[in-house]
C-alpha cells in the first residue's frame, strides 16, 4: 500500500471533546428510548389531564326510568277491588307531581288483575282499577290529555304463579311513559 492510502491523522483536543459530547448525547437518546419502551413489566407513563365533571348518577329526569326509580310506577289493589289503598295514595301524589313537572309527558295506565275470575271479569276489573287511578291523578292536578287507559286483565302477569304472593303482584296498575 502506498503512503497516500494510509493516512494518519491526529485529532485536536477540541475535536475530541466535540465528538465525545455527540456520543454522550446519542447514548442519552438511546437510554431515553429504552426507558420509554412498551415493556409490559414497566409501569405505564401517566399523563395529567384536566378534570372532567362527574357523570350524572341516576336516571335522566322525565324518563320512564326516572318515574320507576324516583316516583314509583305501580299501584297495587286488594282482591276484587278497584278502590285505592292507603299506600297507593302516597304513590299517586308523587306520580301527579311528576306529571305536573313534565306536562308534555303522556302516560298509559295499564290495569291488571290476577288469574282468578273469568277473562271478561278481569278485563273489567283492570279497567276499573286504571280508571280509579286516573280519577285520583286528575284530582291531584294531572291533565286528562296526559292519560290513556288500557286493561289487560290477567293477560300480562308481573309474576307467574298460582299463590297469594303472585296474585298480590298481579293486582296492579302500571303507569308507563
Z-matrix of the N, CA and C atoms (Angstrom, degrees):
N
C 1 1.415
C 2 1.500 1 110.11
N 3 1.221 2 111.76 1 147.10
C 4 1.452 3 115.97 2 -177.06
C 5 1.507 4 110.52 3 -89.78
N 6 1.241 5 115.60 4 164.41
C 7 1.456 6 122.04 5 -177.66
C 8 1.516 7 111.49 6 -68.58
N 9 1.313 8 117.38 7 -22.03
C 10 1.449 9 118.54 8 -179.41
C 11 1.510 10 111.82 9 -76.00
N 12 1.334 11 117.98 10 -27.26
C 13 1.453 12 120.25 11 179.47
C 14 1.520 13 112.23 12 -78.72
N 15 1.293 14 116.90 13 -35.60
C 16 1.450 15 120.15 14 178.70
C 17 1.506 16 106.69 15 -95.82
N 18 1.254 17 113.47 16 119.71
C 19 1.431 18 118.06 17 -175.88
C 20 1.514 19 108.85 18 -128.53
N 21 1.161 20 117.53 19 129.70
C 22 1.443 21 121.86 20 179.77
C 23 1.505 22 107.62 21 -106.08
N 24 1.282 23 113.98 22 138.03
C 25 1.444 24 117.55 23 -178.72
C 26 1.508 25 108.16 24 -137.07
N 27 1.235 26 116.47 25 140.88
C 28 1.444 27 123.08 26 178.42
C 29 1.512 28 107.72 27 -107.32
N 30 1.349 29 115.63 28 131.75
C 31 1.454 30 120.04 29 -179.83
C 32 1.509 31 109.57 30 -89.36
N 33 1.307 32 114.35 31 145.80
C 34 1.455 33 118.95 32 175.86
C 35 1.522 34 108.31 33 -82.81
N 36 1.317 35 116.37 34 165.07
C 37 1.453 36 121.38 35 179.80
C 38 1.526 37 111.03 36 -59.91
N 39 1.320 38 119.44 37 -39.99
C 40 1.453 39 123.54 38 -179.80
C 41 1.516 40 111.72 39 -63.94
N 42 1.331 41 116.09 40 -39.02
C 43 1.453 42 119.55 41 178.43
C 44 1.529 43 110.94 42 -67.53
N 45 1.341 44 116.45 43 -38.40
C 46 1.455 45 120.30 44 -179.49
C 47 1.529 46 110.73 45 -68.58
N 48 1.301 47 117.91 46 -42.30
C 49 1.455 48 118.55 47 -178.56
C 50 1.529 49 110.76 48 -69.04
N 51 1.306 50 119.51 49 -35.55
C 52 1.459 51 122.76 50 176.32
C 53 1.512 52 110.96 51 -63.72
N 54 1.321 53 115.32 52 -41.73
C 55 1.458 54 119.69 53 178.78
C 56 1.535 55 111.06 54 -67.05
N 57 1.308 56 116.49 55 -38.78
C 58 1.460 57 121.12 56 179.36
C 59 1.529 58 110.64 57 -64.32
N 60 1.325 59 116.39 58 -39.59
C 61 1.455 60 120.44 59 178.19
C 62 1.523 61 109.82 60 -63.31
N 63 1.342 62 117.25 61 -44.25
C 64 1.459 63 120.89 62 179.58
C 65 1.527 64 111.19 63 -62.34
N 66 1.328 65 116.95 64 -40.65
C 67 1.464 66 120.48 65 179.76
C 68 1.538 67 110.22 66 -68.10
N 69 1.317 68 116.86 67 -39.27
C 70 1.461 69 120.15 68 179.21
C 71 1.531 70 110.03 69 -63.91
N 72 1.344 71 116.64 70 -42.53
C 73 1.461 72 120.15 71 178.50
C 74 1.527 73 111.32 72 -63.27
N 75 1.307 74 116.38 73 -40.56
C 76 1.462 75 120.18 74 178.19
C 77 1.528 76 110.17 75 -64.31
N 78 1.315 77 117.90 76 -38.26
C 79 1.467 78 122.21 77 178.19
C 80 1.527 79 111.31 78 -64.87
N 81 1.339 80 115.69 79 -44.30
C 82 1.460 81 119.31 80 178.03
C 83 1.530 82 111.57 81 -62.74
N 84 1.328 83 116.05 82 -39.03
C 85 1.461 84 119.88 83 178.86
C 86 1.528 85 110.12 84 -64.07
N 87 1.323 86 116.44 85 -40.64
C 88 1.463 87 120.11 86 178.98
C 89 1.531 88 110.29 87 -64.91
N 90 1.324 89 117.05 88 -42.34
C 91 1.467 90 120.45 89 178.30
C 92 1.524 91 110.96 90 -63.21
N 93 1.320 92 116.85 91 -39.17
C 94 1.455 93 120.62 92 179.34
C 95 1.522 94 110.50 93 -64.27
N 96 1.316 95 118.18 94 -39.98
C 97 1.464 96 121.13 95 177.86
C 98 1.520 97 111.31 96 -65.00
N 99 1.314 98 117.25 97 -40.30
C 100 1.454 99 120.80 98 178.96
C 101 1.524 100 109.88 99 -66.18
N 102 1.324 101 116.38 100 -41.50
C 103 1.462 102 120.37 101 -179.35
C 104 1.524 103 111.58 102 -64.70
N 105 1.317 104 118.25 103 -29.92
C 106 1.464 105 122.25 104 -178.80
C 107 1.514 106 112.88 105 -94.62
N 108 1.309 107 117.53 106 9.78
C 109 1.463 108 119.21 107 -178.36
C 110 1.508 109 110.43 108 -65.30
N 111 1.308 110 116.57 109 164.34
C 112 1.466 111 121.29 110 -177.13
C 113 1.519 112 110.61 111 -92.83
N 114 1.297 113 116.99 112 43.45
C 115 1.455 114 121.55 113 177.22
C 116 1.521 115 108.95 114 -67.14
N 117 1.337 116 118.99 115 122.41
C 118 1.461 117 120.19 116 -176.48
C 119 1.526 118 113.27 117 -65.20
N 120 1.357 119 117.36 118 -19.04
C 121 1.461 120 119.25 119 179.57
C 122 1.513 121 112.37 120 -78.28
N 123 1.313 122 117.20 121 -14.90
C 124 1.454 123 120.19 122 -178.96
C 125 1.519 124 109.72 123 -92.08
N 126 1.307 125 115.74 124 151.55
C 127 1.457 126 121.09 125 178.45
C 128 1.524 127 108.99 126 -67.67
N 129 1.333 128 117.07 127 143.35
C 130 1.463 129 119.65 128 179.33
C 131 1.522 130 110.77 129 -69.96
N 132 1.311 131 114.07 130 151.41
C 133 1.454 132 119.94 131 176.78
C 134 1.527 133 107.43 132 -74.62
N 135 1.304 134 117.02 133 127.78
C 136 1.462 135 121.42 134 -178.35
C 137 1.517 136 109.49 135 -100.69
N 138 1.299 137 114.57 136 135.26
C 139 1.454 138 119.56 137 174.97
C 140 1.513 139 107.97 138 -115.78
N 141 1.287 140 116.06 139 152.61
C 142 1.456 141 118.99 140 178.98
C 143 1.516 142 108.72 141 -98.82
N 144 1.322 143 114.42 142 141.59
C 145 1.456 144 120.31 143 177.20
C 146 1.513 145 107.91 144 -126.35
N 147 1.275 146 114.20 145 162.91
C 148 1.458 147 119.32 146 178.44
C 149 1.521 148 108.71 147 -65.35
N 150 1.326 149 118.05 148 139.64
C 151 1.464 150 119.04 149 179.50
C 152 1.521 151 110.93 150 -64.63
N 153 1.328 152 114.75 151 143.98
C 154 1.459 153 119.74 152 178.93
C 155 1.518 154 108.70 153 -107.46
N 156 1.286 155 115.59 154 158.24
C 157 1.456 156 120.34 155 178.01
C 158 1.517 157 108.57 156 -67.44
N 159 1.325 158 117.88 157 141.37
C 160 1.469 159 118.74 158 179.53
C 161 1.518 160 110.78 159 -64.84
N 162 1.317 161 114.50 160 147.07
C 163 1.466 162 119.52 161 178.20
C 164 1.524 163 108.72 162 -64.70
N 165 1.326 164 116.27 163 139.82
C 166 1.466 165 117.56 164 -179.76
C 167 1.527 166 109.65 165 -63.67
N 168 1.311 167 115.13 166 138.60
C 169 1.453 168 118.19 167 178.13
C 170 1.519 169 108.74 168 -100.32
N 171 1.300 170 114.63 169 149.72
C 172 1.455 171 119.03 170 -179.76
C 173 1.515 172 111.78 171 89.61
N 174 1.307 173 114.72 172 175.04
C 175 1.468 174 119.77 173 -176.24
C 176 1.523 175 112.57 174 -74.69
N 177 1.307 176 115.37 175 157.66
C 178 1.458 177 121.63 176 175.83
C 179 1.524 178 109.04 177 -68.40
N 180 1.336 179 116.78 178 129.71
C 181 1.468 180 119.50 179 -179.32
C 182 1.532 181 112.06 180 -57.52
N 183 1.331 182 115.30 181 140.70
C 184 1.460 183 121.24 182 177.15
C 185 1.509 184 115.25 183 83.17
N 186 1.338 185 117.98 184 9.69
C 187 1.464 186 121.47 185 179.77
C 188 1.525 187 110.59 186 -105.16
N 189 1.317 188 116.02 187 169.44
C 190 1.466 189 120.85 188 176.79
C 191 1.524 190 110.06 189 -58.59
N 192 1.321 191 117.16 190 -40.58
C 193 1.458 192 120.13 191 179.73
C 194 1.531 193 110.72 192 -63.87
N 195 1.329 194 117.36 193 -38.61
C 196 1.463 195 121.69 194 175.83
C 197 1.525 196 109.53 195 -60.65
N 198 1.310 197 116.16 196 -44.94
C 199 1.468 198 121.12 197 178.74
C 200 1.525 199 110.67 198 -59.47
N 201 1.314 200 116.89 199 -47.73
C 202 1.466 201 121.37 200 -177.28
C 203 1.529 202 110.90 201 -64.62
N 204 1.343 203 116.42 202 -48.36
C 205 1.466 204 120.68 203 -173.31
C 206 1.524 205 112.60 204 -75.79
N 207 1.313 206 117.50 205 -44.01
C 208 1.458 207 120.81 206 -170.29
C 209 1.534 208 114.98 207 -100.33
N 210 1.317 209 117.22 208 -16.55
C 211 1.463 210 120.16 209 -174.41
C 212 1.526 211 111.18 210 -119.30
N 213 1.299 212 115.88 211 -50.49
C 214 1.463 213 122.15 212 -174.04
C 215 1.515 214 108.29 213 111.68
N 216 1.310 215 116.73 214 130.78
C 217 1.467 216 120.27 215 -175.77
C 218 1.523 217 112.88 216 -113.35
N 219 1.345 218 118.15 217 6.46
C 220 1.468 219 120.32 218 -176.98
C 221 1.518 220 111.17 219 -134.30
N 222 1.312 221 113.89 220 143.27
C 223 1.458 222 122.49 221 173.48
C 224 1.524 223 105.79 222 -126.53
N 225 1.329 224 116.10 223 133.03
C 226 1.463 225 121.08 224 -176.18
C 227 1.535 226 110.89 225 -106.76
N 228 1.326 227 114.28 226 156.54
C 229 1.463 228 121.72 227 -175.30
C 230 1.521 229 110.59 228 -129.82
N 231 1.332 230 114.36 229 158.67
C 232 1.459 231 120.70 230 173.87
C 233 1.529 232 109.12 231 -79.99
N 234 1.318 233 116.69 232 166.57
C 235 1.461 234 122.87 233 -179.01
C 236 1.525 235 111.01 234 -56.95
N 237 1.329 236 115.12 235 130.36
C 238 1.470 237 123.37 236 177.59
C 239 1.523 238 113.24 237 57.35
N 240 1.295 239 118.70 238 26.44
C 241 1.464 240 122.21 239 -177.45
C 242 1.525 241 111.19 240 -121.56
N 243 1.322 242 115.52 241 148.88
C 244 1.459 243 121.49 242 170.88
C 245 1.530 244 110.39 243 -123.16
N 246 1.352 245 115.98 244 2.35
C 247 1.463 246 119.07 245 176.74
C 248 1.528 247 109.36 246 -77.83
N 249 1.332 248 114.79 247 149.57
C 250 1.459 249 120.37 248 -175.53
C 251 1.520 250 111.90 249 -77.84
N 252 1.320 251 115.24 250 137.18
C 253 1.462 252 121.14 251 174.21
C 254 1.532 253 108.50 252 -85.66
N 255 1.305 254 116.86 253 165.28
C 256 1.466 255 121.90 254 -179.20
C 257 1.530 256 111.56 255 -60.42
N 258 1.335 257 116.77 256 -40.61
C 259 1.470 258 119.07 257 -179.52
C 260 1.529 259 111.69 258 -67.92
N 261 1.318 260 117.89 259 -23.75
C 262 1.468 261 121.59 260 179.30
C 263 1.528 262 111.17 261 -71.46
N 264 1.303 263 117.24 262 -33.46
C 265 1.470 264 121.15 263 -176.00
C 266 1.527 265 112.02 264 -62.91
N 267 1.319 266 117.84 265 -40.47
C 268 1.468 267 121.00 266 178.44
C 269 1.531 268 110.65 267 -64.85
N 270 1.317 269 116.05 268 -42.72
C 271 1.473 270 120.00 269 177.54
C 272 1.521 271 110.50 270 -62.67
N 273 1.322 272 117.34 271 -42.59
C 274 1.468 273 121.04 272 -178.84
C 275 1.529 274 111.38 273 -66.59
N 276 1.309 275 118.10 274 -34.35
C 277 1.470 276 120.02 275 175.86
C 278 1.527 277 110.55 276 -63.13
N 279 1.320 278 116.80 277 -42.67
C 280 1.471 279 120.55 278 177.32
C 281 1.528 280 110.75 279 -65.83
N 282 1.338 281 117.02 280 -41.15
C 283 1.458 282 120.22 281 179.47
C 284 1.526 283 111.26 282 -63.71
N 285 1.321 284 117.87 283 -44.10
C 286 1.471 285 121.10 284 179.19
C 287 1.523 286 110.59 285 -63.37
N 288 1.316 287 117.54 286 -42.65
C 289 1.472 288 120.79 287 178.01
C 290 1.530 289 110.22 288 -61.59
N 291 1.320 290 116.40 289 -41.22
C 292 1.474 291 120.77 290 178.77
C 293 1.532 292 110.31 291 -64.13
N 294 1.330 293 116.82 292 -43.66
C 295 1.470 294 120.52 293 179.35
C 296 1.525 295 110.74 294 -65.48
N 297 1.328 296 117.92 295 -36.65
C 298 1.465 297 120.71 296 176.80
C 299 1.527 298 111.21 297 -68.00
N 300 1.313 299 116.55 298 -32.96
C 301 1.470 300 120.99 299 178.10
C 302 1.526 301 111.25 300 -69.98
N 303 1.321 302 117.16 301 -30.16
C 304 1.467 303 122.74 302 -178.90
C 305 1.531 304 108.77 303 -123.42
N 306 1.331 305 117.78 304 74.54
C 307 1.473 306 120.97 305 -173.34
C 308 1.532 307 114.14 306 -65.26
N 309 1.310 308 118.22 307 -18.80
C 310 1.466 309 120.26 308 178.48
C 311 1.531 310 111.89 309 -80.36
N 312 1.309 311 116.96 310 -11.35
C 313 1.459 312 121.47 311 -179.13
C 314 1.528 313 110.29 312 -71.05
N 315 1.314 314 115.31 313 135.86
C 316 1.468 315 122.63 314 174.22
C 317 1.524 316 106.63 315 -115.74
N 318 1.318 317 116.51 316 131.20
C 319 1.456 318 120.36 317 -177.59
C 320 1.521 319 110.72 318 -120.35
N 321 1.321 320 114.10 319 157.51
C 322 1.454 321 121.77 320 172.98
C 323 1.514 322 107.47 321 -115.97
N 324 1.311 323 115.81 322 128.14
C 325 1.457 324 121.47 323 174.37
C 326 1.513 325 107.36 324 -95.23
N 327 1.327 326 116.56 325 113.26
C 328 1.464 327 122.26 326 -179.51
C 329 1.519 328 109.41 327 -97.86
N 330 1.341 329 116.71 328 115.17
C 331 1.460 330 121.60 329 177.30
C 332 1.508 331 110.96 330 -88.57
N 333 1.335 332 115.73 331 135.07
C 334 1.469 333 121.70 332 -178.22
C 335 1.526 334 110.39 333 -132.72
N 336 1.322 335 115.14 334 158.99
C 337 1.467 336 122.10 335 177.01
C 338 1.528 337 108.33 336 -138.35
N 339 1.319 338 116.35 337 164.13
C 340 1.460 339 118.62 338 174.91
C 341 1.533 340 108.67 339 -78.74
N 342 1.304 341 116.20 340 -179.99
C 343 1.462 342 121.34 341 -172.16
C 344 1.520 343 114.91 342 -76.97
N 345 1.308 344 117.31 343 -11.21
C 346 1.468 345 119.88 344 -178.35
C 347 1.522 346 109.83 345 -78.03
N 348 1.295 347 117.58 346 144.59
C 349 1.459 348 122.42 347 -177.78
C 350 1.514 349 110.82 348 97.40
N 351 1.327 350 115.63 349 166.18
C 352 1.463 351 119.97 350 -179.37
C 353 1.528 352 110.03 351 -73.94
N 354 1.304 353 115.62 352 163.60
C 355 1.465 354 121.25 353 178.61
C 356 1.524 355 110.34 354 -58.28
N 357 1.313 356 117.35 355 -46.53
C 358 1.463 357 122.28 356 -178.35
C 359 1.535 358 111.10 357 -63.26
N 360 1.333 359 116.03 358 -43.50
C 361 1.463 360 120.19 359 179.05
C 362 1.531 361 110.46 360 -60.95
N 363 1.329 362 116.97 361 -45.00
C 364 1.462 363 121.04 362 -177.56
C 365 1.532 364 111.93 363 -68.63
N 366 1.321 365 118.05 364 -34.75
C 367 1.471 366 120.17 365 174.93
C 368 1.530 367 110.66 366 -64.76
N 369 1.328 368 116.43 367 -43.34
C 370 1.468 369 120.64 368 178.41
C 371 1.528 370 110.95 369 -65.44
N 372 1.335 371 117.39 370 -39.20
C 373 1.459 372 121.57 371 179.10
C 374 1.532 373 110.64 372 -66.75
N 375 1.316 374 117.32 373 -42.24
C 376 1.471 375 121.12 374 176.94
C 377 1.522 376 111.48 375 -60.67
N 378 1.346 377 116.21 376 -41.57
C 379 1.461 378 120.83 377 178.11
C 380 1.530 379 111.07 378 -65.40
N 381 1.314 380 116.35 379 -42.98
C 382 1.462 381 120.87 380 179.26
C 383 1.534 382 110.89 381 -62.65
N 384 1.324 383 117.14 382 -38.76
C 385 1.470 384 121.24 383 177.93
C 386 1.529 385 110.45 384 -65.94
N 387 1.320 386 117.24 385 -45.06
C 388 1.466 387 120.41 386 179.15
C 389 1.527 388 110.72 387 -63.13
N 390 1.320 389 116.58 388 -38.98
C 391 1.464 390 120.87 389 179.16
C 392 1.532 391 111.69 390 -65.48
N 393 1.327 392 117.57 391 -39.31
C 394 1.467 393 119.31 392 178.34
C 395 1.528 394 110.98 393 -66.34
N 396 1.325 395 117.05 394 -33.92
C 397 1.471 396 120.66 395 176.12
C 398 1.527 397 109.54 396 -67.56
N 399 1.327 398 116.86 397 -45.61
C 400 1.461 399 120.56 398 179.11
C 401 1.526 400 110.81 399 -57.93
N 402 1.316 401 117.08 400 -46.91
C 403 1.469 402 120.52 401 -178.95
C 404 1.528 403 110.99 402 -59.07
N 405 1.320 404 116.85 403 -42.20
C 406 1.460 405 119.44 404 -179.94
C 407 1.529 406 111.18 405 -68.50
N 408 1.315 407 117.69 406 -39.23
C 409 1.473 408 120.28 407 177.56
C 410 1.528 409 110.74 408 -63.04
N 411 1.326 410 117.27 409 -38.61
C 412 1.464 411 121.04 410 177.87
C 413 1.530 412 110.71 411 -65.46
N 414 1.313 413 117.42 412 -41.25
C 415 1.466 414 121.33 413 176.97
C 416 1.524 415 110.22 414 -60.70
N 417 1.338 416 115.93 415 -35.57
C 418 1.462 417 121.08 416 -178.03
C 419 1.533 418 113.05 417 -84.90
N 420 1.325 419 117.11 418 4.29
C 421 1.460 420 119.91 419 172.57
C 422 1.506 421 117.83 420 107.70
N 423 1.318 422 119.09 421 -2.01
C 424 1.467 423 119.85 422 176.29
C 425 1.525 424 108.94 423 -70.38
N 426 1.316 425 115.92 424 155.80
C 427 1.459 426 121.42 425 179.74
C 428 1.527 427 110.18 426 -91.07
N 429 1.320 428 116.85 427 139.62
C 430 1.462 429 119.46 428 -179.50
C 431 1.528 430 111.36 429 -65.79
N 432 1.338 431 117.83 430 -24.30
C 433 1.471 432 120.17 431 177.72
C 434 1.530 433 111.80 432 -70.13
N 435 1.321 434 117.27 433 -13.82
C 436 1.460 435 121.30 434 179.14
C 437 1.524 436 112.48 435 -86.07
N 438 1.326 437 117.78 436 -12.15
C 439 1.465 438 120.92 437 -166.58
C 440 1.524 439 111.99 438 -118.58
N 441 1.322 440 115.25 439 132.80
C 442 1.462 441 123.25 440 173.85
C 443 1.517 442 107.05 441 -125.76
N 444 1.325 443 117.10 442 144.40
C 445 1.461 444 122.16 443 -179.02
C 446 1.518 445 111.03 444 -111.26
N 447 1.326 446 115.53 445 146.53
C 448 1.456 447 121.79 446 171.32
C 449 1.531 448 107.37 447 -151.60
N 450 1.320 449 116.23 448 145.71
C 451 1.459 450 120.53 449 177.12
C 452 1.524 451 108.64 450 -118.70
N 453 1.322 452 115.10 451 133.49
C 454 1.461 453 120.55 452 175.21
C 455 1.522 454 111.36 453 -110.95
N 456 1.322 455 116.77 454 -4.02
C 457 1.460 456 118.72 455 -179.14
C 458 1.515 457 110.65 456 56.17
N 459 1.320 458 115.36 457 -126.95
C 460 1.474 459 120.76 458 -179.20
C 461 1.531 460 112.72 459 -94.68
N 462 1.336 461 117.19 460 3.06
C 463 1.465 462 121.39 461 -170.32
C 464 1.527 463 115.12 462 -70.75
N 465 1.315 464 118.84 463 -23.81
C 466 1.471 465 121.45 464 -177.54
C 467 1.531 466 110.43 465 -128.58
N 468 1.312 467 116.61 466 73.95
C 469 1.465 468 118.22 467 -179.53
C 470 1.532 469 111.35 468 -67.67
N 471 1.319 470 115.17 469 143.75
C 472 1.467 471 120.10 470 174.92
C 473 1.519 472 109.63 471 -76.79
N 474 1.329 473 116.00 472 -31.44
C 475 1.463 474 122.48 473 -177.60
C 476 1.526 475 108.13 474 -133.71
N 477 1.328 476 115.70 475 130.15
C 478 1.459 477 119.71 476 174.41
C 479 1.525 478 108.20 477 -82.41
N 480 1.281 479 115.78 478 134.64
C 481 1.458 480 119.80 479 179.11
C 482 1.505 481 110.27 480 159.88
N 483 1.311 482 114.99 481 162.45
C 484 1.464 483 121.26 482 -175.85
C 485 1.528 484 109.84 483 -125.75
N 486 1.327 485 115.82 484 44.57
C 487 1.461 486 120.59 485 179.99
C 488 1.533 487 109.44 486 -139.13
N 489 1.313 488 116.90 487 170.80
C 490 1.464 489 121.59 488 -175.53
C 491 1.529 490 112.55 489 -59.67
N 492 1.325 491 117.68 490 -38.41
C 493 1.474 492 120.22 491 179.92
C 494 1.526 493 110.70 492 -61.33
N 495 1.302 494 118.04 493 -41.32
C 496 1.470 495 122.24 494 177.97
C 497 1.525 496 110.30 495 -69.32
N 498 1.304 497 116.72 496 -45.08
C 499 1.458 498 120.71 497 -177.92
C 500 1.531 499 111.53 498 -61.80
N 501 1.338 500 117.17 499 -37.42
C 502 1.473 501 120.33 500 178.30
C 503 1.529 502 111.27 501 -59.40
N 504 1.318 503 116.79 502 -39.43
C 505 1.469 504 120.61 503 -179.38
C 506 1.528 505 112.25 504 -73.34
N 507 1.318 506 116.56 505 -23.41
C 508 1.463 507 120.91 506 -177.66
C 509 1.530 508 113.63 507 -89.06
N 510 1.318 509 117.75 508 -17.53
C 511 1.481 510 121.51 509 177.29
C 512 1.519 511 107.27 510 -85.60
N 513 1.342 512 116.64 511 89.00
C 514 1.454 513 119.19 512 -169.43
C 515 1.523 514 111.53 513 -154.18
N 516 1.341 515 113.80 514 166.62
C 517 1.455 516 122.83 515 164.23
C 518 1.519 517 105.87 516 -124.96
N 519 1.314 518 116.01 517 128.42
C 520 1.464 519 121.37 518 176.09
C 521 1.512 520 108.31 519 -104.88
N 522 1.332 521 115.27 520 139.38
C 523 1.457 522 120.30 521 174.72
C 524 1.524 523 107.19 522 -104.15
N 525 1.322 524 114.60 523 121.12
C 526 1.462 525 120.84 524 -177.62
C 527 1.516 526 110.48 525 -117.94
N 528 1.294 527 115.55 526 132.95
C 529 1.452 528 122.98 527 179.81
C 530 1.497 529 109.84 528 -82.38
